Amino acid sequence: MGDLLSNLQSSLKLTDLLDVGIVAFIVYRLLLLIKGTRAMQMLTGLGILGIGFFLSSTLELFTTHWVLSYFFDYLILIVIVLFQDDLRRALTHVGKNPFFSGASAEEEREMVDEIARAATRMATERIGALIVIERETGLKNFIDTGSKLESRVKSELLYAIFLPSSPIHDGAVIIRDGRIAAAGCFLPLSKDPNIDKRYGTRHRAAYGLTEDTDAIVILVSEEAGEAHLVKNGKITTNLSEPEIRQSLAVLLDISKNHVTLPRRMRGWLYSSRRDSQLHPDSPGSSSKDED
């Protein structure tokens, strides 16, 4: 064992570690790019076929192995055809930002300010809205249902999108990496039978998305003229602009100062976080507060 370690140490060079590190980093970044997209599902399908290829050889399933061998002979061409859109997007992404992705802390603070300002204004004018902030769980499938924007988060733009005269007001805005990815997106409706019957489609969509993902939803009720926050299937209602700003800053880890939050906000925040930590792979709690 000692000889093996000694030989390994003598043969291992700094360039080898650098080589492995570069490959690992590239694979990691590629996985981040395709997370939450159809590409991940197709990659999983290719992985299953690969497992079938090796099992057919081991178990001497000659016909199956022959068919799969012809398939993998053209693997490079198949990958290019299947993933052409994702490869194009990945190269564009690398060209824009080759090393890091996502918004900086300063950009996130600006985004939070713009969202809080827009939500408060729309609540005052009784304009309904759904603003979704993507976190770890990818929302690509929902983004694809809307109109792509890829624009900076500005309160004036959010206000204009949700005006009743806007052609894309009926749906949700999804924010990814600090930018408005799309508007007019369709969200899954909650199937929880215990939701208050007074709640309409907008509320059920906010609950439905946050029950299945870790997204944060800013919900503006046109009937009540109030702004709410929804996370992990839990809602906190009738928030002022400072409360929206402070809550989002804590949820997005921009601020660690929980003491400045009102007591009801701290209770909602800790409850949401506790549920996600106890059940990280399950839908959020179905506990609901009334408007």
C-alpha positions as CSV (number, residue, x, y, z in Angstrom):
1,M,0.0,0.0,0.0
2,G,2.9,2.3,0.9
3,D,4.6,1.6,-2.4
4,L,1.4,2.3,-4.3
5,L,1.0,5.7,-2.6
6,S,4.6,6.5,-3.2
7,N,4.4,5.6,-6.9
8,L,1.2,7.7,-7.2
9,Q,2.8,10.6,-5.5
10,S,5.9,10.5,-7.7
11,S,3.8,10.2,-10.9
12,L,1.2,12.8,-10.0
13,K,2.1,16.3,-11.3
14,L,0.6,19.7,-10.6
15,T,-0.5,19.8,-14.3
16,D,-2.5,16.6,-13.8
17,L,-4.4,18.2,-10.9
18,L,-5.0,21.3,-13.0
19,D,-6.2,19.2,-15.9
20,V,-8.7,17.3,-13.7
21,G,-9.9,20.5,-12.0
22,I,-10.6,22.2,-15.4
23,V,-12.6,19.2,-16.7
24,A,-14.5,19.0,-13.4
25,F,-15.3,22.8,-13.6
26,I,-16.5,22.5,-17.2
27,V,-18.8,19.6,-16.4
28,Y,-20.1,21.4,-13.3
29,R,-20.9,24.5,-15.3
30,L,-22.6,22.5,-18.1
31,L,-24.8,20.7,-15.5
32,L,-25.8,24.1,-14.1
33,L,-26.7,25.4,-17.6
34,I,-29.0,22.5,-18.4
35,K,-30.5,22.1,-14.9
36,G,-34.3,22.5,-15.1
37,T,-34.4,22.1,-18.9
38,R,-35.4,19.4,-21.3
39,A,-31.7,18.8,-22.0
40,M,-31.4,17.2,-18.6
41,Q,-34.2,14.8,-19.4
42,M,-32.6,13.9,-22.7
43,L,-29.3,13.4,-21.0
44,T,-30.9,11.1,-18.6
45,G,-32.4,9.1,-21.5
46,L,-29.0,8.8,-23.1
47,G,-27.6,7.6,-19.8
48,I,-30.2,4.9,-19.6
49,L,-29.4,3.7,-23.1
50,G,-25.7,3.7,-22.2
51,I,-26.4,1.4,-19.2
52,G,-28.5,-0.8,-21.4
53,F,-25.6,-1.0,-23.9
54,F,-23.2,-2.3,-21.2
55,L,-25.8,-4.6,-19.7
56,S,-26.6,-6.1,-23.0
57,S,-22.9,-6.9,-23.6
58,T,-22.5,-8.4,-20.1
59,L,-25.7,-10.5,-20.3
60,E,-24.9,-11.5,-24.0
61,L,-28.1,-10.0,-25.4
62,F,-26.6,-10.0,-28.9
63,T,-29.5,-8.4,-30.8
64,T,-30.0,-5.6,-28.3
65,H,-26.3,-5.0,-28.2
66,W,-26.1,-4.9,-32.0
67,V,-29.0,-2.3,-32.2
68,L,-27.5,-0.1,-29.4
69,S,-24.0,-0.3,-30.9
70,Y,-25.3,1.2,-34.2
71,F,-27.0,3.9,-32.2
72,F,-23.8,4.8,-30.3
73,D,-21.7,4.8,-33.5
74,Y,-23.5,8.0,-34.4
75,L,-23.5,9.4,-30.8
76,I,-21.7,12.6,-31.7
77,L,-24.1,13.5,-34.5
78,I,-27.1,12.6,-32.3
79,V,-25.9,14.8,-29.5
80,I,-25.4,17.7,-31.8
81,V,-28.9,17.3,-33.3
82,L,-30.6,16.8,-29.9
83,F,-28.8,19.5,-28.0
84,Q,-28.2,22.1,-30.7
85,D,-30.3,24.8,-28.9
86,D,-28.7,24.1,-25.6
87,L,-25.2,24.1,-27.1
88,R,-25.9,27.5,-28.7
89,R,-27.2,28.9,-25.5
90,A,-24.2,27.5,-23.5
91,L,-21.7,29.1,-25.9
92,T,-23.6,32.4,-25.8
93,H,-23.6,32.2,-22.0
94,V,-19.9,31.5,-21.9
95,G,-19.3,34.4,-24.3
96,K,-21.1,36.8,-22.0
97,N,-19.7,35.5,-18.7
98,P,-17.1,32.7,-19.0
99,F,-16.5,32.1,-15.3
100,F,-19.5,33.0,-13.2
101,S,-23.2,33.1,-13.6
102,G,-26.0,34.7,-11.7
103,A,-26.5,38.2,-10.3
104,S,-24.0,39.9,-8.0
105,A,-25.1,41.0,-4.5
106,E,-25.4,44.6,-5.7
107,E,-27.6,43.6,-8.7
108,E,-29.8,41.5,-6.4
109,R,-30.3,44.5,-4.1
110,E,-31.3,46.7,-7.0
111,M,-33.6,43.9,-8.2
112,V,-35.3,43.7,-4.8
113,D,-35.8,47.4,-4.7
114,E,-37.4,47.4,-8.1
115,I,-39.7,44.5,-7.3
116,A,-40.8,46.0,-4.0
117,R,-41.5,49.4,-5.6
118,A,-43.5,47.8,-8.5
119,A,-45.5,45.5,-6.2
120,T,-46.4,48.3,-3.9
121,R,-47.5,50.6,-6.8
122,M,-49.6,47.8,-8.3
123,A,-51.2,47.0,-5.0
124,T,-52.2,50.6,-4.5
125,E,-53.7,50.7,-8.0
126,R,-55.3,47.3,-7.6
127,I,-53.4,45.7,-10.5
128,G,-53.0,41.9,-10.2
129,A,-49.5,40.5,-10.6
130,L,-47.4,37.4,-10.2
131,I,-43.6,37.8,-10.0
132,V,-41.6,34.7,-9.6
133,I,-37.9,34.6,-8.5
134,E,-36.1,31.4,-9.6
135,R,-33.7,29.9,-7.0
136,E,-32.1,26.4,-7.1
137,T,-35.0,24.6,-8.9
138,G,-34.9,25.4,-12.6
139,L,-38.0,26.9,-14.1
140,K,-37.1,26.6,-17.7
141,N,-40.2,24.6,-18.6
142,F,-42.4,27.4,-17.2
143,I,-40.3,30.1,-18.9
144,D,-40.9,28.4,-22.2
145,T,-44.6,29.0,-21.9
146,G,-44.3,32.7,-21.9
147,S,-42.8,35.5,-24.0
148,K,-39.0,35.8,-23.7
149,L,-37.7,39.1,-22.6
150,E,-34.2,38.8,-21.1
151,S,-34.3,42.3,-19.7
152,R,-33.2,44.1,-16.6
153,V,-35.6,44.2,-13.7
154,K,-37.2,47.7,-13.6
155,S,-40.2,48.7,-11.7
156,E,-41.6,50.6,-14.7
157,L,-41.3,47.5,-16.9
158,L,-43.0,45.2,-14.3
159,Y,-45.8,47.8,-14.0
160,A,-46.3,48.0,-17.8
161,I,-46.3,44.2,-18.1
162,F,-49.2,43.8,-15.7
163,L,-51.4,46.6,-16.9
164,P,-54.7,45.1,-18.0
165,S,-54.2,46.6,-21.5
166,S,-50.9,44.7,-21.9
167,P,-51.1,41.6,-24.1
168,I,-48.9,39.6,-21.6
169,H,-50.5,40.7,-18.3
170,D,-52.3,37.4,-17.9
171,G,-49.6,35.2,-16.5
172,A,-46.5,35.4,-14.4
173,V,-43.1,37.1,-14.8
174,I,-40.2,34.8,-14.1
175,I,-36.9,36.3,-12.9
176,R,-33.8,34.3,-13.4
177,D,-30.2,35.4,-12.5
178,G,-31.4,38.9,-11.7
179,R,-33.1,39.4,-15.1
180,I,-36.7,39.1,-16.4
181,A,-36.5,35.9,-18.4
182,A,-40.1,35.8,-19.6
183,A,-43.6,37.3,-19.0
184,G,-47.0,35.8,-19.5
185,C,-45.9,32.4,-18.2
186,F,-48.3,29.7,-17.1
187,L,-47.8,28.2,-13.6
188,P,-49.3,24.9,-12.2
189,L,-52.3,25.4,-10.0
190,S,-52.4,24.0,-6.5
191,K,-54.6,21.0,-6.0
192,D,-54.9,21.5,-2.3
193,P,-58.6,21.3,-1.4
194,N,-58.0,23.3,1.8
195,I,-57.3,26.6,0.0
196,D,-59.7,29.3,0.9
197,K,-62.5,29.3,-1.7
198,R,-62.2,33.1,-2.1
199,Y,-58.8,32.6,-3.6
200,G,-58.7,32.8,-7.4
201,T,-56.4,31.4,-10.1
202,R,-53.6,33.8,-9.3
203,H,-53.4,32.6,-5.7
204,R,-53.6,29.0,-6.7
205,A,-50.8,29.4,-9.2
206,A,-48.6,31.0,-6.5
207,Y,-49.3,28.1,-4.2
208,G,-48.9,25.5,-6.9
209,L,-45.5,26.6,-8.0
210,T,-44.1,27.1,-4.5
211,E,-45.4,23.7,-3.4
212,D,-43.3,22.0,-6.1
213,T,-40.2,24.3,-6.2
214,D,-38.1,26.5,-4.0
215,A,-39.1,29.6,-6.0
216,I,-40.3,32.9,-4.2
217,V,-43.5,34.4,-5.5
218,I,-44.6,38.0,-5.1
219,L,-48.3,38.1,-5.4
220,V,-50.4,41.2,-5.9
221,S,-54.1,40.8,-5.3
222,E,-56.2,43.2,-7.4
223,E,-59.3,42.4,-5.2
224,A,-57.7,43.2,-1.9
225,G,-55.2,45.8,-3.2
226,E,-52.4,44.1,-1.2
227,A,-49.0,42.6,-1.9
228,H,-48.2,39.1,-0.5
229,L,-45.2,36.8,-0.5
230,V,-45.5,33.0,-1.0
231,K,-42.8,30.4,-0.4
232,N,-43.0,26.7,0.3
233,G,-46.8,26.8,0.0
234,K,-47.0,29.4,2.8
235,I,-48.2,33.0,2.3
236,T,-47.7,36.1,4.3
237,T,-50.1,38.9,3.4
238,N,-50.6,42.6,3.2
239,L,-46.9,43.7,3.0
240,S,-45.6,47.2,2.8
241,E,-42.7,48.2,0.5
242,P,-40.1,48.0,3.3
243,E,-41.4,44.6,4.4
244,I,-41.2,43.2,0.9
245,R,-37.7,44.6,0.5
246,Q,-36.4,43.3,3.8
247,S,-38.1,39.8,3.4
248,L,-36.7,39.3,-0.1
249,A,-33.2,40.4,1.1
250,V,-33.2,37.8,3.8
251,L,-34.7,35.0,1.6
252,L,-32.1,35.7,-1.1
253,D,-29.3,35.8,1.5
254,I,-28.5,39.4,0.6
255,S,-29.1,40.4,4.3
256,K,-28.6,38.4,7.5
257,N,-30.4,41.0,9.6
258,H,-33.6,39.2,10.7
259,V,-34.1,41.4,13.7
260,T,-35.4,44.3,11.7
261,L,-38.2,42.2,10.3
262,P,-41.7,42.4,11.9
263,R,-42.4,39.5,14.2
264,R,-45.0,38.0,11.9
265,M,-42.5,38.1,9.0
266,R,-39.9,36.3,11.1
267,G,-42.4,33.6,12.0
268,W,-43.3,33.1,8.4
269,L,-39.7,33.1,7.3
270,Y,-38.5,30.6,9.9
271,S,-41.5,28.4,9.3
272,S,-40.8,28.3,5.5
273,R,-37.1,27.6,6.0
274,R,-37.8,24.9,8.6
275,D,-40.2,23.1,6.3
276,S,-37.7,23.1,3.4
277,Q,-34.9,21.8,5.7
278,L,-37.0,19.0,7.2
279,H,-38.5,18.0,3.8
280,P,-36.0,19.2,1.1
281,D,-37.4,16.8,-1.6
282,S,-41.1,17.1,-0.8
283,P,-43.6,19.9,-1.6
284,G,-43.9,22.7,0.8
285,S,-46.3,22.8,3.7
286,S,-49.9,23.3,2.7
287,S,-50.6,25.6,5.6
288,K,-52.4,28.7,4.3
289,D,-53.1,32.1,5.8
290,E,-56.1,34.1,4.7
291,D,-56.1,37.5,3.0
